[in-house]
């Protein structure tokens, strides 16, 4: 699943242009082609297809793992979920030049380019909204929010009595962190994924917040991680310390990295460097 760095990379590519594609900013929609109605969470397909032509893309932002397109008179929100991808292509370079059987939505622009939403597993969703506040109401703070200080983060951890790994990937606690970056941040901070959140000291909480921000920054700098058939082009997988490193020596102590399941998620850690010991 694309996490914050991968989604942020897609956002930046859409804004700046990538691989000869132009910026999506100021592009005007002329036609909508919806290939699988289940992609839409809101509204219905007829309303969606009738509203969008003539709308101009004014901005592209990110909230957690959501991409938010500010249009002339509404917001188009996309969540890629497990296997979604978004990119621009020229209209004449379509199905004849690539495998388009998993395309779920095309937004065609008057410039001759189109935005493609490709989603192999059909888990991704799209919303067309006048107001995004209800959709985002249950999301936690962004990791890079300046108001999320070390003291505030420590207080957030103290108010919960949960294992660290499931808590970090809970989007209502902290928005944007997923499996990869939670494992990497916990290793960097020297904290066991099963450690109870309210057992952390203020110093440990601060170290964890710093580690989260650092691994996310590194992920963004490397254009995300290329680890499956969906997101390609990033290099952060070459810098993994523990994620998908089962059996390999820990880069700190040399002990083999172990994998366990925590809350139904595969979790990678070093049992020597990340002891489950609040003392």
C-alpha positions in Angstrom: 0.0 0.0 0.0 1.4 3.4 -0.8 2.2 5.3 2.4 2.8 9.0 3.0 6.2 9.2 1.1 4.7 7.4 -2.0 1.6 9.5 -2.0 3.6 12.6 -1.5 5.8 11.6 -4.4 2.8 11.1 -6.7 1.5 14.5 -5.6 4.8 16.2 -6.4 5.0 14.5 -9.8 1.5 15.6 -10.7 2.3 19.2 -9.8 5.7 19.4 -11.3 5.3 17.1 -14.2 7.2 13.8 -14.6 8.7 11.9 -17.5 7.7 14.5 -20.1 4.2 14.9 -18.7 3.1 18.5 -17.9 1.8 19.8 -14.6 -1.8 18.9 -13.8 -2.2 22.5 -12.4 -4.5 24.6 -14.5 -5.6 21.6 -16.6 -9.3 21.8 -17.6 -11.4 18.6 -17.6 -13.3 18.0 -20.8 -14.5 14.4 -20.4 -14.9 11.7 -17.8 -14.6 8.0 -18.5 -15.6 5.8 -15.6 -14.8 2.2 -16.2 -15.8 0.8 -12.8 -18.6 2.5 -10.9 -17.4 1.0 -7.6 -14.5 3.3 -7.7 -16.8 6.1 -6.7 -17.7 6.6 -3.0 -19.6 9.8 -3.7 -21.6 11.0 -5.7 -23.4 8.7 -8.1 -21.7 8.1 -11.6 -24.2 10.3 -13.5 -23.7 13.3 -11.2 -19.9 12.8 -11.1 -19.6 12.6 -14.9 -21.9 15.6 -15.5 -20.3 17.9 -13.0 -16.6 17.5 -13.8 -16.4 18.8 -17.4 -15.3 22.4 -17.4 -13.7 22.1 -13.9 -10.1 23.3 -13.7 -7.5 21.8 -11.4 -6.2 24.6 -9.1 -4.1 22.7 -6.6 -3.1 19.2 -5.4 -2.6 18.6 -1.7 -2.2 15.6 0.5 -4.0 14.7 3.8 -2.7 11.5 5.3 -2.8 9.0 2.4 -5.4 10.9 0.5 -4.7 13.1 -2.5 -6.9 16.2 -2.6 -7.5 18.0 -6.0 -8.9 21.4 -5.6 -11.1 22.1 -8.5 -12.9 25.3 -9.6 -16.1 24.5 -7.6 -15.3 21.3 -5.6 -12.7 18.9 -4.3 -11.8 15.6 -5.9 -10.3 13.2 -3.3 -8.5 10.0 -4.1 -7.4 7.2 -1.8 -5.1 4.7 -3.6 -5.6 2.0 -0.9 -3.7 -1.3 -1.7 -2.9 -1.0 -5.4 -4.0 2.3 -6.8 -1.8 4.6 -9.0 -2.3 8.0 -10.6 -0.4 9.5 -13.5 -0.8 11.6 -16.6 -0.6 10.3 -20.1 -1.3 11.6 -23.6 -4.7 10.6 -25.0 -3.2 9.0 -28.1 -0.9 6.8 -26.0 -3.6 4.7 -24.4 -4.5 1.0 -24.4 -2.7 0.2 -27.6 0.6 1.1 -25.9 0.1 -0.4 -22.4 -2.0 -2.7 -20.3 -5.0 -0.6 -19.4 -7.3 -3.4 -18.2 -7.1 -2.2 -14.6 -7.9 1.5 -15.4 -10.9 2.6 -13.3 -11.2 6.2 -14.2 -9.9 8.7 -16.8 -10.2 12.4 -16.6 -9.4 13.9 -20.0 -8.1 17.4 -20.3 -8.4 19.9 -23.2 -4.6 19.9 -23.5 -4.6 16.4 -24.9 -3.5 14.7 -21.7 -5.5 12.6 -19.3 -5.3 11.6 -15.6 -5.4 7.9 -15.2 -6.5 6.1 -12.1 -5.3 2.5 -12.3 -6.2 0.1 -9.6 -5.6 -3.6 -10.0 -7.4 -4.8 -6.8 -10.3 -2.3 -7.0 -9.8 -1.1 -3.4 -9.1 2.5 -4.2 -11.9 5.1 -3.9 -12.8 8.5 -5.3 -14.9 11.3 -3.8 -16.3 14.5 -5.4 -17.1 16.8 -2.5 -18.0 20.4 -1.7 -16.4 20.1 1.7 -13.7 17.6 2.9 -14.1 18.2 6.6 -16.4 15.2 7.2 -14.2 12.8 5.3 -11.1 13.8 7.2 -12.8 14.4 10.6 -11.4 11.2 12.2 -7.8 11.6 11.0 -5.1 12.2 13.5 -2.4 15.0 13.1 0.1 15.0 10.3 3.6 13.8 11.4 5.2 17.1 10.2 2.6 19.3 11.8 4.5 22.0 13.7 2.0 21.9 16.5 2.8 18.2 17.0 5.7 18.9 19.5 7.6 16.2 21.4 5.5 17.1 24.5 2.2 16.8 22.7 3.2 13.5 21.1 4.3 12.2 24.5 0.9 13.2 25.9 -0.9 11.4 23.0 1.0 8.2 23.8 0.3 8.5 27.5 -3.5 8.8 26.9 -3.5 5.4 25.1 -2.7 2.0 26.4 -1.9 0.3 23.2 1.0 -1.6 21.6 3.1 0.8 19.6 3.0 -0.8 16.2 -0.8 -0.9 15.8 -1.1 2.6 17.3 1.3 4.1 14.9 -0.5 2.8 11.8 -3.9 3.8 13.2 -4.8 6.8 11.0 -7.0 8.3 13.8 -3.8 8.6 15.9 -1.2 9.7 13.4 -2.1 10.3 9.7 0.0 8.8 6.9 2.2 6.3 8.6 1.9 2.7 7.4 3.6 -0.7 7.9 6.9 0.1 6.3 7.7 3.4 8.0 6.3 2.3 11.4 8.8 -0.6 11.4 11.7 1.6 10.3 10.9 4.3 12.8 10.5 1.9 15.8 13.9 0.4 14.9 15.5 3.8 14.7 14.1 4.7 18.1 15.1 1.4 19.6 11.5 0.6 20.7 9.9 -2.8 20.5 6.7 -2.9 18.4 4.7 -4.5 21.3 5.8 -1.9 23.8 2.8 -0.3 25.5 2.4 3.3 24.4 1.8 4.7 27.9 5.0 3.2 29.2 7.2 5.5 27.1 9.1 8.3 28.9 8.9 11.9 27.4 12.4 11.3 26.1 11.5 8.1 24.4 8.4 9.6 22.9 10.4 12.5 21.5 12.9 10.1 20.1 10.1 8.2 18.4 8.6 11.3 16.9 12.0 12.4 15.6 12.5 8.9 14.1 9.1 8.9 12.4 9.9 12.3 10.8 13.3 11.2 9.8 12.3 7.9 8.0 9.4 9.7 6.3 11.8 12.4 5.1 14.2 9.8 3.8 11.4 8.0 2.1 10.2 11.2 0.4 13.8 12.1 -0.6 14.1 8.6 -2.3 10.7 9.0 -4.0 9.2 6.3 -1.8 9.8 2.5 -1.8 9.3 0.2 -4.8 8.2 -3.0 -3.2 5.3 -4.4 -5.3 3.7 -4.3 -8.7 1.9 -1.0 -8.1 4.3 1.8 -7.1 7.6 1.8 -9.0 10.4 4.3 -9.3 11.4 4.9 -5.7 14.6 3.7 -4.1 13.9 3.7 -0.4 13.7 -0.1 -0.4 17.5 0.0 -0.8 17.7 1.7 2.6 15.5 -0.6 4.7 17.0 -1.4 8.1 14.4 -4.0 9.2 11.4 -4.0 6.9 11.5 -7.2 4.7 15.0 -7.9 6.1 13.9 -11.1 8.0 17.0 -13.3 8.7 19.5 -10.6 7.7 21.9 -9.3 10.3 20.8 -6.2 12.2 22.8 -3.2 10.9 23.5 -2.3 14.6 24.2 -5.5 16.5 24.4 -8.3 13.8 21.6 -10.4 15.3 19.1 -11.7 12.7 16.1 -9.5 12.1 12.9 -11.2 13.1 9.4 -11.0 11.8 6.2 -11.5 13.7 2.5 -10.6 13.3 1.1 -7.6 15.2 -2.5 -6.8 14.7 -2.7 -8.9 11.5 0.4 -7.0 10.1 3.8 -8.4 9.4 6.2 -6.6 11.7 10.0 -6.6 11.5 12.3 -5.8 14.3 15.6 -6.6 16.1 15.0 -8.5 19.4 18.3 -7.3 20.7 18.1 -3.6 19.8 14.4 -3.3 20.4 13.7 -5.0 23.8 10.2 -4.9 25.2 11.4 -3.5 28.4 10.1 -0.2 29.8 12.8 0.0 32.3 
